[in-house]
Amino acid sequence: MRRTAVLAVLLPLLVLVRVGPATAAVSCHQITATGAGQGAAPQAGDPPGLIRTVAQIRGGGLLQGTTEAAFQVVGATPTGIVFAGDITFTTNRATLSVDLDGTLDLTTGEFRASGDVSGASGKLEGATGTLTLAGVQDLLDPAGSFTETVSGEICVDLGANGRT
């Protein structure tokens, strides 16, 4: 009788215990952030014409932190240039890289670039999504200062804690 009573108490508890590791689902996060940055110094081994930038990203949720980018001019528009390159967002516990293609209007300083996530580490490992950066560069500032908005969507399993 005692054994039956113990089983009656333990059986419902065993049903609640999950076998194996708990997993979270991939969730998608809308990104709406602002950034302020400037041109950055070339690095050893940079090809001719490579343009580097750095920026501080605010209000970015998953992407709040800093960026480093490297762009190559790949064409021209009637009023500016076409560029392509990588940008890396560095956050508290992660990095996220995006391959960008964009344009810069050399008469107004307006730029727009977008691309897909190409890599991630830390809490963002395995992330997918697309981001757009749009803003204005101060063409009269020798430092190349700019302001921008970062928008898009990042999908990631935040419960994986960097394990995919």
Salt bridges, closest charged atoms under 4 A:
ASP46 OD1 - ARG52 NH2 2.80
